[in-house]
Amino acid sequence: MNKQRNLTVTFGPALLLLILAGLIRFVLFERWHMLPENYGHDLEYTAESQIRERVDGQLSPSSVYVRQVAQTLTVTGHVAIIQSNLYWYSDTDHVIFQSNGLYGVDRNTYMNLSGYGDVSRSGQFLFPPGIQKGSFPYWDAMFIGPRQAEFSGVRTLDGLKLYEFHFTGTDMDETRGYSGLPDVPEHYRVLTSGSGTLWIEPITGILVDYEETGISYYVDPVTKRKVTELFVWSDTFTPETRTAQVGLAHSNRARFLFFEFWLPVLLLVAGLFWFLAGLFFGSRIKKKDQQLYENSLTE
């Protein structure tokens, strides 16, 4: 009975520490990777553009301000329904382009789920923690259509190592987004092609910087031929948004590393130390008991 109690006292805490390390790393940490139930973002972009509001008009420079807003509406299990809106404003606060959508997002993979939301979408909506180099499709409110992103390098910004992905999208039908302009969609449809770069902090999956260029065309709905340019633009995060995303990436990265690596390692080392200490002191106690037993036989 005493022997069993000694084993429990000696090795029980070590076993508990090892189990706790595994629980934090492989169970709880995976749950912390899930998209939060209250996820939302408000991103602002600075842009340069030229617009032709009528087919027979001139392509003229236009100062624009861009805002992308997203907010989780409901969560059921691993599925989040997210409202995501995009607005392009002229310098007179006139809405040039608008996109409003409901996205069904897998909280584990951060991917669009087919069959959820207002349109059947595919690819990434956001970028998951631990994103890998490679290529992937994604679809968010910045375009009414999917794009393909390809890893293109590594960049360092404010002490963060970022994965760089170049994306392209071709002939996406954005007629609905330009429906506030004359002759759309009554006489013309609108197709858009664009490309750009994502800079993602790989441990957290946070988008730290962004830039894109694009062009939208008036298209004859009968012949399907492009008539003329409607909108030509380039945009990137505002300095304020970039600074906020950098700060978010730094804080989340530190938290992820602590719970993914440092805390499990500390618990593992403590457990192994306790185990080895138990073996050492157990061996000494056993030798002492053996010596006492042998002494008792000689008396």
C-alpha positions in Angstrom: 0.0 0.0 0.0 2.8 2.4 0.9 4.7 1.4 -2.3 1.6 2.3 -4.4 1.1 5.6 -2.6 4.8 6.5 -3.1 4.5 5.8 -6.8 1.4 8.0 -7.0 3.1 10.8 -5.2 6.3 10.4 -7.2 5.0 10.0 -10.7 1.4 11.2 -10.5 2.2 15.0 -10.9 4.6 14.2 -13.7 1.9 12.3 -15.6 -0.6 15.1 -15.1 1.9 17.7 -16.4 2.5 15.7 -19.5 -1.2 15.2 -20.1 -1.8 18.9 -19.6 0.9 19.8 -22.1 -0.7 17.5 -24.7 -4.2 18.8 -24.0 -3.2 22.4 -24.4 -1.2 21.8 -27.6 -3.4 19.3 -29.5 -6.9 20.0 -28.1 -7.4 23.4 -26.7 -5.0 25.2 -29.1 -6.9 23.8 -32.0 -10.1 25.2 -30.6 -8.4 28.6 -30.1 -7.5 28.5 -33.8 -11.2 28.6 -34.7 -12.7 31.8 -36.1 -14.2 33.7 -33.2 -17.9 33.7 -32.9 -17.9 37.5 -32.8 -15.5 38.0 -35.7 -15.6 41.3 -37.6 -13.4 43.7 -39.4 -13.5 47.3 -40.7 -10.8 47.9 -43.3 -10.1 51.1 -45.2 -8.2 51.6 -48.4 -6.8 54.6 -50.3 -7.2 54.5 -54.0 -6.4 56.2 -57.3 -8.9 55.7 -60.2 -10.4 56.9 -63.4 -14.1 56.5 -64.2 -16.4 56.8 -67.3 -19.9 56.9 -65.9 -21.4 56.7 -69.5 -20.3 54.8 -72.5 -20.0 58.0 -74.5 -18.3 59.9 -71.7 -14.7 60.6 -71.0 -12.5 58.5 -68.7 -11.8 61.1 -65.9 -9.7 61.0 -62.7 -11.7 60.4 -59.6 -10.7 60.6 -55.9 -12.2 57.5 -54.2 -12.4 56.2 -50.7 -12.9 52.4 -50.1 -14.3 50.7 -47.0 -14.8 47.0 -46.4 -16.9 45.9 -43.4 -17.6 42.4 -42.1 -19.6 41.2 -39.1 -20.6 37.7 -38.0 -24.4 37.4 -37.8 -25.0 33.9 -36.6 -22.9 30.9 -35.6 -24.1 27.2 -35.7 -21.4 24.7 -34.7 -18.4 25.2 -37.1 -20.4 27.4 -39.5 -20.4 31.2 -39.3 -22.7 33.4 -41.4 -20.9 36.7 -42.1 -22.3 39.9 -43.6 -19.5 41.5 -45.7 -20.0 44.8 -47.5 -17.7 46.8 -49.8 -18.2 50.5 -50.7 -16.3 52.7 -53.2 -17.1 56.4 -52.6 -16.3 59.3 -54.8 -15.0 62.6 -53.4 -18.6 63.8 -53.3 -19.6 60.7 -51.2 -21.4 59.2 -54.2 -21.3 55.4 -54.2 -19.5 54.3 -57.4 -19.4 50.6 -56.6 -21.2 48.6 -53.9 -21.1 44.9 -52.9 -23.2 43.3 -50.2 -23.0 39.6 -49.4 -23.7 36.9 -46.9 -20.9 34.4 -46.6 -21.0 30.9 -45.1 -17.6 30.3 -43.5 -16.1 27.2 -42.0 -14.7 28.3 -38.6 -11.9 25.7 -38.7 -10.6 26.2 -42.2 -11.8 29.8 -42.8 -13.1 28.6 -46.2 -16.4 29.6 -48.0 -18.9 26.8 -47.6 -20.9 25.8 -50.7 -24.6 25.9 -50.0 -24.4 28.7 -47.4 -24.7 32.4 -47.8 -26.5 34.2 -50.6 -24.3 32.8 -53.4 -22.5 29.5 -53.6 -18.9 30.3 -53.1 -15.6 28.4 -52.9 -12.0 29.0 -51.7 -10.8 31.0 -48.7 -12.9 33.8 -47.2 -10.2 34.6 -44.6 -6.8 33.0 -44.0 -6.3 30.4 -41.3 -3.5 30.4 -38.7 -0.6 28.4 -39.9 -1.2 29.2 -43.6 1.3 27.4 -45.9 3.2 28.4 -48.9 1.5 27.4 -52.2 -1.6 28.4 -54.0 -5.3 28.6 -53.2 -8.5 30.1 -54.5 -10.3 32.7 -52.4 -13.4 34.8 -52.6 -14.3 37.8 -50.5 -16.1 41.1 -50.9 -13.3 42.9 -52.7 -14.5 41.4 -56.0 -17.8 39.7 -56.9 -16.0 36.6 -58.0 -13.2 34.2 -57.1 -9.5 34.8 -57.5 -6.5 32.5 -57.4 -3.6 33.4 -55.1 0.0 32.0 -55.5 2.9 32.3 -53.1 5.5 34.7 -54.4 7.9 35.4 -51.6 8.6 36.7 -48.1 8.6 40.3 -46.9 9.4 41.8 -43.5 7.3 44.6 -42.1 7.8 46.1 -38.6 9.5 43.0 -37.4 6.9 40.6 -38.9 7.9 38.0 -41.5 5.0 38.0 -44.0 4.1 35.5 -46.7 3.5 37.3 -50.0 0.8 35.9 -52.3 0.0 37.3 -55.8 -3.6 36.9 -57.0 -5.5 37.3 -60.2 -9.1 37.2 -61.3 -10.4 37.5 -64.9 -13.7 38.6 -66.4 -15.7 38.5 -63.2 -19.3 39.7 -63.7 -19.7 42.7 -61.5 -22.8 44.1 -63.1 -24.7 44.1 -59.9 -22.1 46.2 -58.1 -22.2 48.9 -60.7 -26.0 49.0 -61.0 -26.1 52.6 -59.6 -24.5 53.9 -62.8 -26.6 55.0 -65.9 -27.2 52.2 -68.5 -26.2 49.4 -66.0 -27.7 46.9 -66.2 -30.4 48.2 -68.6 -28.1 48.4 -71.6 -24.7 47.1 -70.6 -23.2 44.5 -68.3 -19.8 45.0 -66.6 -16.9 42.6 -66.5 -13.9 43.1 -64.2 -10.3 41.8 -64.2 -7.8 42.5 -61.4 -4.6 41.4 -59.8 -2.8 42.3 -56.6 -0.8 41.1 -53.6 -1.7 39.8 -50.1 0.8 40.0 -47.3 -0.2 37.5 -44.6 1.4 36.8 -41.2 1.6 33.0 -41.5 1.3 32.0 -37.8 -1.9 33.9 -37.2 -3.3 34.2 -40.8 -3.9 37.9 -40.4 -3.8 40.0 -43.6 -1.3 42.8 -42.7 -1.0 44.6 -46.1 -2.9 44.6 -49.4 -2.7 46.2 -52.8 -4.5 45.6 -56.1 -5.1 47.0 -59.5 -8.1 46.4 -61.8 -10.1 47.4 -64.7 -13.9 47.2 -65.4 -15.4 47.2 -68.9 -18.8 48.0 -70.3 -19.9 44.8 -72.2 -22.6 44.5 -74.8 -25.0 41.9 -73.4 -25.9 40.6 -76.9 -22.5 40.3 -78.6 -20.6 39.8 -75.3 -17.9 42.1 -76.6 -16.1 44.6 -74.4 -17.1 48.1 -75.4 -14.9 50.5 -73.4 -13.4 50.9 -70.0 -15.7 51.9 -67.2 -13.4 52.0 -64.2 -9.6 51.8 -63.8 -8.1 51.7 -60.4 -5.4 50.8 -57.9 -5.8 50.7 -54.1 -4.0 49.7 -51.0 -4.5 49.8 -47.2 -4.5 53.2 -45.6 -1.6 53.8 -43.3 -4.0 53.6 -40.3 -5.4 50.3 -41.4 -1.9 48.8 -42.0 -0.7 50.0 -38.6 -3.8 48.4 -36.9 -3.3 45.1 -38.8 0.4 45.0 -37.8 -0.5 45.5 -34.2 -3.2 42.8 -34.3 -0.7 40.4 -35.9 2.0 41.1 -33.3 -0.4 40.6 -30.3 -2.0 37.4 -31.8 1.3 36.0 -32.8 2.7 36.3 -29.3 -0.4 34.7 -27.8 -0.4 31.8 -30.4 3.3 31.1 -29.8 2.8 31.1 -26.0 0.0 28.6 -26.1 1.2 26.6 -29.1 4.9 26.3 -28.1 6.1 27.9 -24.9 3.5 26.8 -22.4 3.4 23.1 -23.7 7.2 23.0 -23.7 7.4 24.4 -20.1 4.8 21.8 -18.9 6.6 19.0 -20.8 10.0 20.0 -19.3 8.4 20.2 -15.8 6.8 16.8 -16.2 10.0 15.2 -17.4 11.9 16.9 -14.6 9.4 15.6 -12.0 9.6 12.1 -13.6 13.4 12.0 -13.5 13.5 13.5 -10.0 11.0 10.7 -8.9 13.3 8.1 -10.4 16.3 9.5 -8.7 14.8 9.9 -5.3 12.9 6.7 -5.6 16.1 4.9 -6.3 17.7 6.5 -3.3 14.8 5.6 -1.0 14.9 2.0 -2.4 18.6 1.7 -1.6 18.1 3.1 1.9 15.3 0.7 2.5 17.4 -2.2 1.3 20.2 -1.1 3.5 17.9 -0.9 6.5 16.6 -4.3 5.7 20.1 -5.8 5.4 21.1 -4.2 8.7 18.1 -5.7 10.4 19.1 -9.2 9.3 22.6 -8.8 10.8 21.4 -7.7 14.2 
